[in-house]
Amino acid sequence: MVKVCAVKSCPNGLKMKNRNNGASPSLSYFRPMTPKKLQNWRKSLGIVDLKSTDYICHLHFKKEDVTMFEKNKTNGEVQILKTGKTTLNDKALPSVNHQFTPTPEHKLARKPDSSCFQTQNSNKEVFVDQETDDPYMDKTEHFSDPLLDNVSNTTKTSQNIEKWVNNKKILKLPPTWMYVRKENRVEYERINLNTGAARNLVRFNMDASITVTFLPNNKEIILKKKIDSFKNIYDCLKYIERIRLCAGTRIHNKRYSRRCEGVIHSLEVYTACKPCRILRNVLQERIPTD
């Protein structure tokens, strides 16, 4: 459902988009869900027929009343995380005119980047970009970033994991997948329904890479593709279901090619990756025949 700001004069951020060279922040919307809040918003906006189901975009609120980012200092590096759920101060009052002024964090976070993490060398700040319109999340709630590996601030890490665990039902996982809580991170585990044993363990790392462990042989690989948005988690797990470990050449003295890709895709009928198949053919040609 497309959300529209109830303020008739509101261009839903189009003016801001033009002022910022085509870069526009993702809009967040809020509703006056309580009778008292509805009454106060009607007065501040001058909209007497405002309903509790009407949306008001965040541009009508003061910057200090809208929380979009969390800061965390780790090893001398300031990490600015864009929270999945934009929150609003309970006492915040909207105005008919836009009063939200973007901070440097908002401007930097709007810069397009194919990577999940963008490092600013000048001030050593890391920004995590996160899309708010996510088909695999409940439209009324979002959660914070789960990429928590190698975070030394134990207290902050624990708080982030608690927030993740409290909102774990928001993310829809494919069948046979479940989340597994670790000491300083959250992993995903794929279960064999016939045996109840784990088949894959998936870990999303701080550099946005994806580590997959194939059980029971504990073969671990890092995928070439990277996770750049929460909405990609579902597709990523489905993709992992389709890949298999490369069986190699199956020739004892040269089991794998140096260029072995580690995995093969379900669309391929082979049991080995292309480099290993080529090597196998070469080795077979060298085997003397009677």
N, C-alpha and C positions, 0 to 999 in steps of 0.2 A: 504494500500500500504506500502510495506517495504521500508524504507529509507536507502540509502547506501551513505556513504561518498564518494565524488568525488575524493579524494586523493587516488590514486591507492595503495600507500604503507601503507595506514591506515588500521589497523586491527579492526577498529570500537570498540576499547576499550578492546579487548581480552587480550592484554598485561597487561593493568591495572588490569583486572580481576584476572590474575594469580598472580600479585604482592600483591593483597589484600585478599589472602586466600579465593578466590571464591566470594568475595563481589564486586559488580560492580555498579557504579551509573547509573541511567537511562540516556541514551544519549539524548542530545538535538541537533537539526539540524537547520542550518541557511542557507538562500539563499541570493545571491547578487541581490536584487530586483531593484536597481537603476543602470543606466548606469555608474555613477561615481564609485559606490561601486564595480560593476563588473570589471571595469578597474583596480581598486586598488587591488582587490583580485587576478586577473590574474597575476599581477606583483609580489605580495608577495608570491604566491604559485608556480609561474613559469608554470602555466597551461594556455597556450594561447587559448585553445579551451573551456575554462570554460564557461558555459552558466548560465543565470539567473535562470534557473530551477534546477540547480545542487545543491546538499546539501553538506554542510561542517559541520562535527560534532563539538561539543563545545570543544573537547580535543585539537583542533588546535589553540585555542585562549587563551590569557592570563587570569588568574583567575580573575583579577580585572576588566576585560571587560565583564564578564559573571555574571549575577545576578540570583541566585537561591533561596536566602533566604531573609527574612525580619525579623528584630528584633524589639520587642516591650516589654517594661518594664512595668509590671502591678503588683502593690502591692509588689514591691521589687523583683519580680520574672521575670527573663528574658525569654521571649517567642520567640522562633525562628521558624518562619513559612516557610515552603518550598512553594514558590510561584508556582502556577499551570503553569504559563507561564514563562519560562526561557527567560530572555531578554538579548540582546547583545548591547554593546555600538556602536553607529553609526560609530565611527571612528576606531573600532577594526579591526585589520588586522590578518588574519590567517597565519600560517607557515606550511610548509610541515611536520615538525616534531611536535609531541605533546608537548604543552607547558602549558597545564592546570594542576595546582597542587592543589589537593583537600585540603580543610581546615578541621579543626576538625569538623565543622558543617556537611560537606559532609560525613565524615567517620561515624559519629554517626547516621546520617540520613539513612545510608545504612544498619544499623543493623536490622535484621528481627524482627518484632514485630506484634503480632496479634491485638494489640490495636492501635487505632488511635493516642493516645498520649503516649509518653514515657518520664517519669520523671527521670532526673539525679539528685540524692540527693546531690551529692558532690557540684554541682554548682547551683542547683535549676533552671535548664533550662529545658524547655518543648519543645519537638520537635514534629511537626506535619508532619507525613509521608503522601505523596500524590502521587499516581500513575499518570504518564504522558500519558500513552497509554490508553485512556479512550474511550470506545465505545459510550458513551452518550455525548461526547463533540466533537465540531468541531476540526478536526485534526490540524488546523492551529492556534488555539487559546485555551488558558486555562484561568482559573480565580483563585483568591485566596480563602482561606478557609472561609466558611460562619459560622463556629461554633463560634459565637461571644457573647454568653450569659455571663453575669457576668463580663464583661470587664469594669473596672472602668475608663480607659483612654478614655474619651469621644471623644477627637480629633482623636485619632488613630482609634477608633471604627467607627466613622463617615466616615473616609477615607476608611476603609475596606468595609463598607456597600456601599459607593458610587462606589467603584471598582466592587463590586458584582452586583449592579444594572446596571451599564454600560455594564456588560457582561452577563446579565441574559438570553439572547437569546442563549447563547452557550450551556446551559444545556437543553436537550430535556426532557420534562415532559410528563407523560402519559396523555391521554385525561381526561378532567374534573378537572385537577389540575392546580393551578396557584400559583405564589409566592406572599407573602404579606409582605410589608416592615413595620417593627416595628421601635421603637426609637433606639434600640440597638441590633437588630438582624433581621434575615429574616426567616419567617415561610412559610409553604406551606399549601394551603387550597384546599380542595376537594369540588366541587360544585355539587349540585343536579340539573341536566339540566332541569328537569320538573318544579321545583319550584324556582330555582335560589338561594336557601338557601345553606349555608355552611353545609357540612356533617362531615368533619374532619378538625382539625387543627394539623399540625405536626411541632414540634420544635426539632432541633438537638442541644443538650446541650454540654457544654465544656468538660464533661467527656465522650463524644462520645455516651451517651445514647440518646434514642429517646422518647420524650414525645408526646403522642397522645391524643387529646381532641375530644370526640365524642359529636356531637351536635344533637339535641338542649338541651339535659339534662346536658351538660357540664361535663360529666364523663371523668376524666383524668387518664390515666395510663402511666406507663413507661415500654416500651418493654424490654424483656430480651436481645434481639439482639442489637448490637451496630453498628454504622456506622463507617467503617474504611477506606473508600475511597470515592472520589467523584463519581466514577462509580457505587457505590452501592445506590445512591440516587434514581435513577429510579426504581430499583428492590425493594427498601424499600417502596416506595409509592405504587407500585403494590401489595406488600404484605399486606399493610395496608388496601387496598380495599377489601381484602378477609377475614378480621377478623371482628367479631361481638362481642358486649358486652354480657357477660354471664347474662342470665335471672334469675339465682339463682334457689332455690328450689321451689319457688312459694307457699311456705307454710308460713303463716303469722308470726308465732312465731319464726321461724328460717329461715330467708330469704336466707342467704348465708352461705356457709361453711367457716370456718376459713382459709382453704387452697384454697379458691376460686382463680382461675387463672385470673379472670377478663375478659378474652376474650376467644372466641372459633374460630376455623378456618373454612373456607368455606367447607373444605373436610368433616367436621363433620355435620351430619344431626340434631344433637341435638341443643336445645336452651340453654343448660347450660353446663358448663365445667364438667369434670369428678368428681372432689371432690364434687361439688354441686349435681350431679346426685346420687352419693353414699349416701350423706346425705339425699336426698329426699326419697330414697328407705327405709332408716332406719326409718325416721319419719313416712312414710306411714305405715310401719309394726306396729308402735306403736299406730296408730289410731284405736280405737275400732270399730268393725263392728257389725251390728245387727245380 
